[in-house]
């Protein structure tokens, strides 16, 4: 037998040269094998794992023979599956040659995120900014237009997110988005203010619209987002389709909506029947703002929820709907991405991440100072500066975790919040995403 993968040809008499260092974990009844310095990983079922153990010590021919002697299964088929995973994911000694370092922060074009207001026409129980419940603020769009123009001169045209609260409540939203032409604009909205009167204005400037949901059925949706709003959201989707604007459904899983999402989302997608669609499912709730008081996680099994959501994502992918995994192989990520975004909040502060923490700059800083300072933050919080991560198998995969979470909970961006539970959750996601 000769196994061929692009330019790789393996004879039966040859032995696979595996990475010098790798670690094996049993996760969700499967085997996650990580080569941390590449970084890369493979996921094997029990049959494949037994073959892998033989490949550690024997050539292909002997591995087949030993496997046939011990197990009553088709060794050749199982070997081919294991070899396919090994070579497709560079899980061999020379696979490190395909490893890349993450892009240098100074070469990364920063995206811009603008929170127009903290006002909202809804009162969602998981809202991390308490939108609509606190003193209402509306951003000065003239000031924002000036600041974005300054940034654009140095940063170029980029991706701009318009968000809130509910951004369509801002009286000058169309002045703002029309001033941003040339940028790729994504509108984050709850959708119910999209109507026949404004859809053409929106379509003329916006590339994408992201609509947030927690429930899919009328009952589950209106439990969180208010009676009478379900028909409005369906009408908004109809209008978006009529303009062929890319639609992103951002679905947040709450303790009381998991079953509704799993049971109804596929049929909902089929009913929408829209090719220009993306689904994003978020199973991580920010326990700040309203969520602290209004959400009850006491009897919520997050591990069960993760499994259910990944099974749902498999079905969504089969429908041809795009899905993004959170982890990429053969790239040494040394940072969480802090500093690659310029987030302008309604309070006049500028943040290096869409997660708000105690670190911010004033909007009156000039664009050059903002870009240089965010570059510095990214460099200074590199994984290379986090001693706790030095020997961790996930070092270049999780890259030290969220720097803002570290700052909030440990009072320093490089004091990682990681523990065994945190690591286990990351590894479970690696396994689940592998199976998508």
C-alpha positions as CSV (number, residue, x, y, z in Angstrom):
1,X,0.0,0.0,0.0
2,X,1.1,3.5,-0.7
3,X,-0.6,6.4,1.0
4,X,-0.4,9.6,-1.1
5,X,-1.3,13.1,0.1
6,X,-0.3,15.8,-2.3
7,X,3.5,15.4,-2.4
8,X,3.6,13.0,0.5
9,X,4.1,9.3,-0.3
10,X,4.3,6.8,2.5
11,X,5.3,3.2,1.9
12,X,4.2,0.2,4.1
13,X,7.8,-0.2,5.2
14,X,8.0,3.3,6.4
15,X,7.3,4.7,9.9
16,X,5.5,8.0,10.5
17,X,7.7,10.6,12.1
18,X,5.3,12.2,14.6
19,X,5.9,15.5,16.3
20,X,8.7,15.4,18.9
21,X,6.3,16.7,21.6
22,X,2.6,16.1,21.9
23,X,0.0,15.5,24.6
24,X,-3.0,13.2,24.7
25,X,-6.3,14.0,26.4
26,X,-9.5,12.0,26.5
27,X,-12.3,14.5,25.9
28,X,-16.0,13.7,25.3
29,X,-15.2,10.0,24.7
30,X,-12.6,11.0,22.0
31,X,-8.9,11.5,22.0
32,X,-7.5,15.0,21.5
33,X,-3.8,15.0,20.6
34,X,-2.1,18.4,20.7
35,X,1.3,19.3,19.3
36,X,1.6,22.6,21.2
37,X,4.6,24.2,19.4
38,X,3.1,23.9,15.9
39,X,0.4,24.4,17.1
40,X,-1.8,21.7,15.7
41,X,-4.1,18.9,16.9
42,X,-6.0,15.9,15.8
43,X,-9.1,14.2,17.2
44,X,-9.4,10.4,17.1
45,X,-12.1,7.9,18.0
46,X,-11.2,4.8,20.0
47,X,-10.4,2.7,16.9
48,X,-8.2,5.4,15.4
49,X,-6.5,6.0,18.7
50,X,-5.6,2.3,19.0
51,X,-4.0,2.6,15.5
52,X,-2.2,5.8,16.5
53,X,-0.6,4.0,19.5
54,X,0.8,1.4,17.1
55,X,2.1,4.1,14.7
56,X,4.1,5.5,17.6
57,X,6.2,2.4,17.7
58,X,5.9,0.6,14.3
59,X,5.9,1.1,10.6
60,X,2.7,1.0,8.5
61,X,3.0,-2.7,7.6
62,X,3.6,-3.8,11.2
63,X,0.9,-1.5,12.5
64,X,-1.7,-3.1,10.2
65,X,-0.5,-6.6,11.2
66,X,-0.5,-5.8,15.0
67,X,-3.9,-4.2,14.7
68,X,-5.4,-7.2,12.8
69,X,-4.0,-9.6,15.5
70,X,-5.6,-7.6,18.3
71,X,-8.8,-6.2,16.9
72,X,-11.4,-7.7,14.7
73,X,-11.7,-4.6,12.4
74,X,-10.5,-3.4,9.0
75,X,-7.1,-2.2,9.9
76,X,-6.3,-0.7,6.5
77,X,-9.4,1.5,6.4
78,X,-8.7,2.7,10.0
79,X,-5.0,3.4,9.1
80,X,-6.0,5.5,6.1
81,X,-8.3,7.6,8.3
82,X,-5.6,8.2,10.8
83,X,-3.0,9.1,8.1
84,X,-5.5,11.4,6.5
85,X,-5.9,13.3,9.7
86,X,-2.1,13.4,10.4
87,X,-1.2,14.8,7.0
88,X,-4.2,17.1,6.5
89,X,-3.4,18.8,9.9
90,X,0.5,18.7,9.6
91,X,0.7,16.4,12.6
92,X,4.1,15.0,11.7
93,X,7.6,15.9,12.5
94,X,8.2,18.2,9.6
95,X,4.8,19.7,9.9
96,X,6.3,22.6,11.9
97,X,7.5,24.0,8.6
98,X,4.0,25.0,7.8
99,X,3.7,27.0,11.1
100,X,3.2,30.7,10.8
101,X,3.5,33.5,13.4
102,X,0.4,35.6,13.9
103,X,0.4,38.8,11.9
104,X,2.4,41.7,13.4
105,X,0.0,44.2,15.1
106,X,1.5,47.1,13.1
107,X,0.5,45.6,9.8
108,X,-3.1,44.7,10.9
109,X,-5.7,47.1,9.7
110,X,-7.9,47.9,12.7
111,X,-11.7,47.6,12.5
112,X,-13.9,50.3,14.0
113,X,-17.0,49.7,16.3
114,X,-19.3,52.6,17.1
115,X,-21.9,52.5,19.9
116,X,-24.3,55.2,18.9
117,X,-26.5,55.1,22.0
118,X,-27.2,53.2,25.2
119,X,-30.9,53.7,24.7
120,X,-33.0,50.7,23.5
121,X,-36.6,50.0,22.7
122,X,-36.3,46.6,24.3
123,X,-35.4,45.4,27.8
124,X,-33.5,42.1,27.2
125,X,-32.6,40.2,30.4
126,X,-29.1,39.4,29.3
127,X,-28.1,42.9,28.1
128,X,-24.5,43.5,29.2
129,X,-24.8,47.3,28.8
130,X,-28.1,47.7,30.6
131,X,-29.5,49.3,27.5
132,X,-32.6,51.4,28.0
133,X,-32.5,51.1,31.8
134,X,-29.9,53.8,32.5
135,X,-29.6,57.5,31.7
136,X,-30.0,57.8,27.9
137,X,-27.0,59.0,26.0
138,X,-26.7,59.6,22.2
139,X,-23.3,60.1,20.6
140,X,-22.4,63.3,18.8
141,X,-22.2,62.1,15.2
142,X,-20.2,65.2,14.0
143,X,-17.5,64.3,16.5
144,X,-17.6,60.7,15.4
145,X,-17.4,61.5,11.7
146,X,-14.4,63.7,12.4
147,X,-12.6,61.0,14.5
148,X,-13.3,58.2,11.9
149,X,-12.0,60.4,9.1
150,X,-8.8,61.0,11.1
151,X,-8.4,57.3,11.7
152,X,-9.1,56.4,8.1
153,X,-6.3,58.7,6.8
154,X,-3.9,56.4,8.8
155,X,-5.7,53.1,8.9
156,X,-7.5,53.1,5.5
157,X,-11.0,52.1,4.7
158,X,-12.0,49.2,6.9
159,X,-14.9,47.3,8.5
160,X,-17.2,49.5,10.6
161,X,-19.8,48.2,13.0
162,X,-22.7,50.4,14.0
163,X,-24.2,49.3,17.3
164,X,-25.9,50.4,20.5
165,X,-28.2,49.9,22.5
166,X,-30.4,50.1,19.4
167,X,-28.6,52.3,16.9
168,X,-31.8,53.0,14.8
169,X,-33.1,55.1,17.7
170,X,-30.4,57.7,17.0
171,X,-31.9,60.5,15.0
172,X,-28.6,61.1,13.0
173,X,-27.8,57.5,12.2
174,X,-28.3,58.0,8.4
175,X,-26.1,61.1,8.4
176,X,-23.4,58.9,10.0
177,X,-23.7,55.8,7.8
178,X,-23.8,58.0,4.7
179,X,-20.6,59.6,5.8
180,X,-18.9,56.2,6.1
181,X,-19.3,55.2,2.5
182,X,-16.1,53.4,1.4
183,X,-16.1,51.4,4.6
184,X,-17.8,48.0,4.9
185,X,-20.6,48.8,7.3
186,X,-22.4,46.2,9.5
187,X,-25.5,47.3,11.4
188,X,-26.1,45.5,14.7
189,X,-29.8,45.9,15.5
190,X,-32.7,44.1,17.2
191,X,-34.4,44.6,13.8
192,X,-37.9,45.7,14.8
193,X,-37.4,49.4,13.7
194,X,-36.5,48.2,10.2
195,X,-39.5,49.0,8.0
196,X,-40.7,50.0,4.5
197,X,-39.9,53.7,5.1
198,X,-36.2,53.2,6.0
199,X,-35.1,50.0,4.3
200,X,-33.9,51.8,1.1
201,X,-31.8,54.2,3.2
202,X,-30.3,51.3,5.1
203,X,-29.6,49.3,1.9
204,X,-27.8,52.2,0.2
205,X,-25.1,52.3,2.8
206,X,-25.0,49.0,4.8
207,X,-23.3,45.8,3.6
208,X,-24.5,43.5,6.4
209,X,-27.2,43.5,9.1
210,X,-26.9,41.5,12.2
211,X,-30.1,40.8,14.1
212,X,-30.0,39.5,17.6
213,X,-32.3,36.7,18.8
214,X,-32.6,34.4,21.9
215,X,-35.7,32.5,21.0
216,X,-36.8,31.2,17.6
217,X,-40.5,30.4,18.2
218,X,-42.9,33.3,18.8
219,X,-43.4,32.4,22.4
220,X,-39.7,32.1,23.3
221,X,-38.8,35.3,21.3
222,X,-41.5,37.4,22.9
223,X,-40.8,36.2,26.4
224,X,-37.5,38.0,26.2
225,X,-38.1,40.7,23.6
226,X,-41.7,41.7,24.2
227,X,-45.2,40.9,22.9
228,X,-46.0,42.0,19.4
229,X,-42.4,42.1,18.2
230,X,-42.2,38.7,16.5
231,X,-44.2,39.8,13.5
232,X,-42.0,42.9,13.2
233,X,-38.8,40.9,13.2
234,X,-40.2,38.6,10.5
235,X,-41.2,41.6,8.4
236,X,-37.6,43.1,8.9
237,X,-36.1,39.8,7.6
238,X,-38.5,39.9,4.6
239,X,-37.4,43.5,3.8
240,X,-33.7,42.6,4.2
241,X,-34.2,39.8,1.7
242,X,-35.9,42.1,-0.7
243,X,-32.7,44.2,-0.8
244,X,-30.3,41.2,-0.9
245,X,-28.4,42.5,2.1
246,X,-26.3,39.9,3.9
247,X,-28.2,38.9,7.0
248,X,-26.5,37.6,10.1
249,X,-28.7,36.0,12.8
250,X,-26.8,36.4,16.1
251,X,-28.4,33.9,18.4
252,X,-27.6,34.0,22.1
253,X,-28.4,30.9,24.1
254,X,-30.1,31.6,27.5
255,X,-30.8,29.0,30.1
256,X,-34.5,29.0,29.2
257,X,-34.1,29.1,25.4
258,X,-31.7,26.2,24.6
259,X,-34.4,23.7,23.8
260,X,-36.4,26.2,21.7
261,X,-33.3,27.1,19.6
262,X,-32.3,23.4,19.1
263,X,-35.9,22.4,18.2
264,X,-36.9,25.2,15.9
265,X,-33.8,26.9,14.3
266,X,-33.5,24.5,11.4
267,X,-37.1,24.9,10.3
268,X,-36.8,28.7,10.8
269,X,-33.8,28.8,8.4
270,X,-35.7,26.7,5.9
271,X,-38.7,29.0,6.2
272,X,-36.5,32.1,5.6
273,X,-35.1,30.4,2.5
274,X,-32.3,33.0,2.0
275,X,-28.9,32.2,0.6
276,X,-27.2,35.4,1.8
277,X,-27.4,34.3,5.4
278,X,-25.0,33.5,8.2
279,X,-25.8,32.1,11.6
280,X,-23.7,32.9,14.7
281,X,-24.6,31.1,18.0
282,X,-23.2,32.5,21.2
283,X,-23.2,30.2,24.3
284,X,-21.1,32.5,26.5
285,X,-23.1,35.0,28.4
286,X,-21.3,38.1,29.8
287,X,-22.3,38.0,33.4
288,X,-22.5,41.8,33.8
289,X,-25.2,44.4,33.4
290,X,-28.7,43.0,33.5
291,X,-27.7,39.4,33.2
292,X,-26.4,39.3,36.8
293,X,-29.9,40.0,38.2
294,X,-32.2,38.4,35.6
295,X,-30.5,35.2,34.5
296,X,-30.6,32.0,36.6
297,X,-27.8,29.5,35.8
298,X,-28.2,27.5,38.9
299,X,-29.4,24.3,37.2
300,X,-28.0,25.0,33.8
301,X,-25.6,22.4,32.4
302,X,-23.2,24.3,30.2
303,X,-21.4,21.1,29.0
304,X,-24.8,19.7,27.8
305,X,-25.6,23.0,26.2
306,X,-22.2,23.1,24.3
307,X,-22.8,19.6,23.0
308,X,-26.3,20.5,21.9
309,X,-25.2,23.6,20.1
310,X,-22.4,21.9,18.2
311,X,-24.8,19.2,17.1
312,X,-27.1,21.9,15.9
313,X,-24.2,23.6,14.0
314,X,-23.6,20.4,12.1
315,X,-27.2,20.5,10.8
316,X,-26.8,24.2,9.9
317,X,-23.7,23.5,7.9
318,X,-25.4,20.7,6.0
319,X,-27.9,23.3,4.9
320,X,-25.0,25.2,3.3
321,X,-25.1,28.0,5.9
322,X,-21.5,29.3,6.7
323,X,-20.0,28.7,10.1
324,X,-16.8,30.0,11.6
325,X,-14.7,28.0,14.0
326,X,-12.9,29.8,16.7
327,X,-9.5,28.1,16.5
328,X,-7.0,27.9,13.6
329,X,-4.2,25.4,13.3
330,X,-0.5,26.1,12.5
331,X,-0.7,29.7,13.6
332,X,1.1,30.8,16.7
333,X,-1.4,33.2,18.2
334,X,0.3,35.3,20.9
335,X,-2.6,37.6,21.8
336,X,-6.3,37.5,22.0
337,X,-6.7,40.3,19.5
338,X,-6.7,43.3,21.8
339,X,-5.7,46.4,20.0
340,X,-7.0,45.3,16.6
341,X,-10.3,47.1,17.2
342,X,-11.1,50.7,17.8
343,X,-14.3,50.8,19.8
344,X,-15.9,54.2,20.3
345,X,-18.5,54.2,23.0
346,X,-21.3,56.5,23.7
347,X,-19.5,57.8,26.8
348,X,-16.8,59.4,24.7
349,X,-14.2,56.8,25.5
350,X,-12.3,54.6,23.1
351,X,-11.5,51.0,23.9
352,X,-9.1,48.4,22.3
353,X,-11.8,45.7,22.4
354,X,-15.6,45.4,22.3
355,X,-15.4,44.1,25.8
356,X,-15.4,47.2,28.0
357,X,-12.9,47.3,30.9
358,X,-11.2,49.9,33.0
359,X,-8.7,50.6,30.2
360,X,-9.7,53.3,27.7
361,X,-8.5,56.4,25.9
362,X,-10.4,59.7,25.6
363,X,-12.0,60.4,22.2
364,X,-10.0,63.7,22.0
365,X,-6.7,61.8,21.6
366,X,-5.5,62.1,18.0
367,X,-5.7,59.1,15.7
368,X,-2.0,58.6,15.6
369,X,-1.8,58.3,19.5
370,X,-4.8,55.9,19.5
371,X,-3.2,53.6,16.9
372,X,0.2,53.6,18.5
373,X,-1.2,53.0,22.0
374,X,-3.3,50.1,20.9
375,X,-0.3,48.6,19.1
376,X,1.7,48.9,22.3
377,X,-1.0,47.2,24.4
378,X,-1.1,44.3,22.0
379,X,2.7,43.9,22.1
380,X,3.0,44.3,25.9
381,X,0.4,41.7,26.6
382,X,1.9,39.0,24.3
383,X,1.8,35.4,25.5
384,X,5.6,35.7,25.8
385,X,5.0,38.0,28.8
386,X,2.7,35.5,30.6
387,X,4.8,33.2,32.7
388,X,1.9,31.0,33.7
389,X,1.4,30.0,30.1
390,X,5.1,29.0,29.3
391,X,4.6,25.3,29.5
392,X,0.9,25.0,28.7
393,X,-0.2,22.9,25.7
394,X,-2.8,25.5,24.8
395,X,-0.3,28.4,24.8
396,X,-0.6,29.3,21.1
397,X,-4.3,28.1,20.9
398,X,-6.0,30.2,23.6
399,X,-3.1,32.7,23.6
400,X,-3.5,33.5,27.3
401,X,-7.3,34.2,27.2
402,X,-9.2,37.5,27.1
403,X,-7.0,40.3,28.3
404,X,-10.0,42.3,29.4
405,X,-11.3,39.4,31.5
406,X,-7.8,39.1,33.0
407,X,-7.9,42.8,33.8
408,X,-11.4,42.6,35.4
409,X,-10.8,39.5,37.5
410,X,-7.0,39.7,38.2
411,X,-6.3,43.4,37.9
412,X,-3.8,42.9,35.2
413,X,-4.0,42.0,31.5
414,X,-1.3,39.4,31.8
415,X,-2.5,37.7,35.0
416,X,-4.5,35.0,33.2
417,X,-7.7,33.7,34.7
418,X,-6.9,30.2,33.5
419,X,-7.5,27.1,35.6
420,X,-8.2,23.4,34.8
421,X,-11.9,24.0,34.3
422,X,-11.0,26.8,31.8
423,X,-8.6,24.5,29.9
424,X,-11.1,21.7,29.8
425,X,-13.7,24.0,28.2
426,X,-11.3,25.0,25.5
427,X,-10.4,21.4,24.7
428,X,-14.0,20.4,24.6
429,X,-14.6,23.1,22.0
430,X,-11.6,21.9,20.0
431,X,-13.2,18.4,19.9
432,X,-16.7,19.8,19.1
433,X,-15.5,22.1,16.3
434,X,-13.4,19.2,14.9
435,X,-16.6,17.3,14.4
436,X,-18.5,20.1,12.6
